[in-house]
Amino acid sequence: VQLQAFGGGSVQAGGSLRLSCVASARTFSSYNMGWFRQVPGKEREFVAAIQSSGLRYYASSVKGRFTISRDNVKNTVYLQMNSLKPEDTAVYYCAAKRNSYANDYDYWGQGTEVTVSS
């Protein structure tokens, strides 16, 4: 499975961006998808996930501001980011896993950079 994330960019605080991640999987609907982010020098952190069932999870730091969704026809998972803050600045990665109960994701995209200025 190959994942390609795009949609990053530079935005002022309070602005919005939508990230997209296109997957090559033929059975995309069966995959559980996630978004993570990483700042240089820090560990990668969980942002949001959407299971194959449609169940969604969010990190507390983004809940109420970010929305994860998926389009199984387009093999795409989205991350709508509103009310962006400078602390949201990071490289964002999408990931996929078969088993919803697994801790680790099986496949990772290349990342797309988001910069939020104050």
Secondary structure, 3 states (H helix, E strand, C coil): CCEEEECCEEEECCCCEEEEEEECCCCHHHCEEEEEEECCCCCCEEEEEECCCCCEEECCCCECCEEEEEECCCCEEEEEECCCCHHHCEEEEEEEECCCCCCCCCEECCCEEEEEEC
